[in-house]
Amino acid sequence: MPQNRTFARAGALALTAAIAGSLTSGIAAAHVTADVYGEQPAKGGYTAIVMRVPNEDDKKGTIKLSVGIAEKYALGSVRTQPVPGWDAEVTTTKLDKPVTNSYGAKLDEVVTKVTWTAAGGTAIQPDEYQEFTFSTGPLPTDVDQLVLPATQTYEGGKVVAWDEPPVAGPEDTEPERPAPVVPLAAEESGHGSASSGSASSDSASATAQRAAENEDVAATDSTARWLGGLGLAFGALGVGFGIGAVTRSRQKTAQED
């Protein structure tokens, strides 16, 4: 069990380091990026996407972020996570021709944009960054990645579009202002997302581990009880012998008198 706890601590430290490294790289690149904490989302599943927005202007703060979602992704539902001091708006578009999502449902209205706007002086200041999270699904099964072009608006009206499509090749061929991208893993059976499948597996593993630990605790407790009972028994015997010795001593003294 101590070894399992050691591995668990090491895994937690590794995850923390990975997240910290991801944050650092995102800020250093000064790009608006789309990230997913945990496992890569699967086609046909659900996921939470984190838009990381660093402010790259020396004087002006970022006051708005808009993220575009292609109609072909057929995302019928998007939920935003509240960010203090920011208002979120989900825009849907009525389609002339319905599209079919990965669950086989026909949709005549899909989400095409998510916008966050600063309210009450909560702009992202120079040398700062902010994260905006939204959950969505079911994800499309006919693409290998989600391309999410973003528009960053600064105080004073300056607008920076992060909308250049990704290109294949070495890192030095990356566009100057690349669109945020979320890679998708292979579709899992039953349209379960990678995250949900992992969660079920992790839950089962955790349950098994807790059961094993409970057995260990029960065994330890049983042993402790047995040893405790044995100690009490020996203690009682000791007390009995002591009382007997005192009684015999008194009897002997009385006879001598």
C-alpha positions in Angstrom: 0.0 0.0 0.0 2.8 2.5 0.8 4.2 1.8 -2.7 0.8 2.5 -4.3 0.7 5.8 -2.4 4.2 6.6 -3.6 3.1 6.0 -7.2 0.0 8.1 -6.7 2.1 11.0 -5.3 4.5 10.7 -8.2 1.6 10.7 -10.7 0.1 13.8 -9.1 3.4 15.6 -9.2 3.8 14.6 -12.9 0.4 15.9 -13.7 1.0 19.2 -11.9 4.3 19.6 -13.7 2.7 18.9 -17.1 0.0 21.4 -16.5 2.5 24.0 -15.3 4.6 23.3 -18.4 1.6 23.7 -20.6 0.8 27.0 -19.0 4.3 28.3 -19.4 4.6 27.3 -23.0 1.2 28.9 -23.8 2.2 32.2 -22.2 5.6 32.3 -23.7 4.2 31.7 -27.2 1.7 34.6 -26.6 -0.9 32.7 -28.7 -4.5 32.2 -27.9 -4.7 28.4 -27.6 -7.2 25.7 -27.0 -6.3 23.1 -24.4 -7.8 20.1 -22.7 -6.8 19.0 -19.2 -6.6 15.2 -19.0 -6.8 12.7 -21.8 -7.3 13.7 -25.4 -11.0 13.9 -26.2 -12.4 11.2 -28.5 -14.5 11.5 -31.6 -18.2 11.2 -30.7 -17.5 12.0 -27.1 -17.8 15.1 -24.9 -15.1 17.3 -23.6 -14.3 20.6 -21.8 -12.1 23.0 -23.8 -10.0 25.6 -22.1 -9.2 28.8 -24.1 -6.0 30.3 -22.8 -5.7 34.0 -23.6 -2.4 35.8 -22.9 -2.3 39.6 -23.2 0.6 40.5 -25.6 0.0 44.3 -25.6 2.4 46.4 -23.5 -0.3 49.0 -22.6 -3.8 47.8 -23.5 -5.9 45.2 -21.8 -7.8 42.4 -23.5 -11.6 43.0 -23.1 -13.1 40.4 -25.4 -12.6 37.0 -26.9 -14.7 35.3 -29.6 -14.3 31.7 -30.6 -15.7 30.5 -33.9 -17.1 27.0 -34.3 -17.7 25.5 -37.8 -21.2 24.5 -38.7 -19.8 21.1 -40.0 -18.9 20.1 -36.5 -22.6 20.0 -35.7 -22.2 21.0 -32.1 -25.7 21.5 -30.8 -24.8 22.2 -27.2 -22.2 24.4 -25.5 -22.0 25.3 -21.8 -19.6 28.0 -20.5 -18.0 28.0 -17.1 -18.5 31.3 -15.2 -15.5 33.6 -15.1 -15.7 36.4 -12.5 -16.0 39.8 -14.1 -16.8 38.3 -17.6 -20.0 37.8 -19.5 -20.4 34.8 -21.8 -22.6 34.5 -24.8 -23.3 31.4 -26.9 -24.4 32.1 -30.5 -26.4 29.6 -32.5 -27.1 29.7 -36.2 -30.2 28.4 -38.0 -29.2 26.2 -40.9 -30.8 26.1 -44.3 -30.0 22.4 -44.5 -30.0 20.2 -41.3 -26.8 18.5 -40.4 -26.5 15.1 -38.6 -24.3 14.9 -35.5 -22.3 11.8 -34.4 -25.3 10.4 -32.5 -27.4 10.4 -35.7 -29.6 13.3 -34.6 -30.5 15.9 -37.2 -29.9 19.5 -36.2 -31.3 22.6 -37.9 -29.5 24.8 -35.4 -25.9 24.6 -34.2 -23.5 26.6 -32.1 -21.2 28.8 -34.2 -19.6 31.1 -31.7 -18.8 31.6 -28.1 -17.9 35.1 -26.8 -16.6 36.4 -23.5 -16.7 40.1 -22.7 -15.1 41.9 -19.8 -17.4 43.7 -17.5 -16.6 46.3 -14.9 -12.9 46.8 -15.5 -11.8 43.2 -15.5 -9.7 43.3 -18.7 -6.7 41.0 -19.0 -3.8 43.3 -18.3 -0.3 43.3 -19.8 1.8 40.3 -18.6 -1.4 38.5 -17.5 -3.5 35.8 -19.0 -7.0 34.4 -18.5 -8.7 31.0 -19.2 -12.2 30.5 -20.5 -13.7 27.1 -20.4 -16.7 25.6 -22.2 -18.0 22.0 -22.5 -19.4 20.6 -25.7 -20.4 17.4 -27.5 -21.0 15.1 -29.0 -17.9 15.8 -31.0 -17.7 15.1 -34.7 -16.4 11.7 -35.9 -15.4 12.8 -39.4 -12.5 15.1 -38.5 -9.2 14.6 -36.6 -9.2 17.9 -34.9 -11.3 20.9 -34.1 -10.0 24.2 -35.5 -11.4 27.1 -33.4 -10.5 30.5 -34.9 -10.4 33.1 -32.2 -10.6 36.9 -32.2 -9.0 38.9 -29.4 -10.1 42.5 -28.8 -8.1 45.0 -26.8 -9.0 48.3 -25.2 -9.1 51.1 -27.7 -10.5 48.8 -30.5 -7.3 46.8 -31.5 -8.3 43.4 -32.8 -6.0 40.4 -33.3 -7.4 37.4 -35.2 -5.9 34.0 -34.4 -7.5 32.3 -37.4 -4.7 30.9 -39.7 -5.3 27.2 -40.3 -2.7 24.7 -39.1 -0.1 23.4 -41.5 1.8 20.2 -41.6 5.6 20.4 -41.1 8.2 21.4 -38.5 7.4 24.0 -35.8 9.2 26.8 -37.7 6.5 26.5 -40.4 3.7 27.4 -37.9 1.6 30.4 -39.1 2.2 33.7 -37.5 -1.2 33.8 -35.9 -2.4 30.1 -35.8 -6.0 29.2 -35.0 -6.4 27.2 -31.7 -6.7 23.5 -32.4 -8.0 20.5 -30.4 -6.8 17.1 -31.7 -9.3 14.3 -31.4 -8.6 10.7 -30.5 -10.1 7.7 -32.3 -13.8 7.1 -31.7 -14.6 4.7 -28.8 -17.3 2.1 -28.8 -20.7 3.3 -27.5 -19.8 6.9 -28.4 -18.2 7.3 -24.9 -15.7 10.1 -24.7 -12.1 9.3 -23.8 -12.6 11.3 -20.6 -15.7 9.5 -19.6 -14.2 6.1 -20.4 -11.1 6.9 -18.4 -13.3 8.2 -15.6 -15.2 4.9 -15.5 -11.9 3.0 -15.5 -10.4 5.2 -12.9 -13.5 4.9 -10.8 -13.3 1.1 -11.0 -9.6 1.1 -10.1 -10.2 3.5 -7.3 -13.0 1.3 -6.0 -10.8 -1.8 -6.2 -8.0 0.0 -4.5 -10.3 1.3 -1.7 -11.6 -2.3 -1.3 -8.1 -3.6 -1.0 -7.2 -0.9 1.5 -10.3 -1.6 3.5 -9.3 -5.3 3.6 -5.9 -4.3 4.8 -7.4 -2.0 7.4 -9.8 -4.8 8.5 -7.0 -7.3 8.7 -4.9 -4.8 10.7 -7.8 -4.0 12.9 -8.5 -7.7 13.5 -4.9 -8.3 14.4 -4.9 -5.3 16.7 -8.0 -6.5 18.4 -6.6 -10.0 18.8 -3.4 -8.7 20.2 -5.3 -6.3 22.5 -7.5 -9.2 23.7 -4.4 -11.3 24.3 -2.8 -8.5 26.2 -5.9 -8.1 28.4 -5.9 -11.8 29.0 -2.3 -11.8 30.1 -3.0 -8.7 32.2 -5.9 -10.4 33.9 -3.7 -13.4 34.6 -1.1 -11.1 36.0 -3.5 -9.4 38.3 -4.9 -12.7 39.4 -1.4 -14.0 40.2 -0.6 -10.7 42.1 -3.8 -11.0 44.2 -3.1 -14.6 44.9 0.4 -13.8 46.0 -0.8 -11.0 48.3 -3.4 -13.3 49.8 -1.0 -16.1 50.4 1.5 -13.7 52.0 -1.2 -12.4 54.4 -2.3 -15.9 55.3 1.3 -16.9 56.1 1.8 -13.8 58.3 -1.4 -14.5 60.2 -0.3 -18.1 60.8 3.2 -17.0 62.1 1.5 -14.5 64.5 
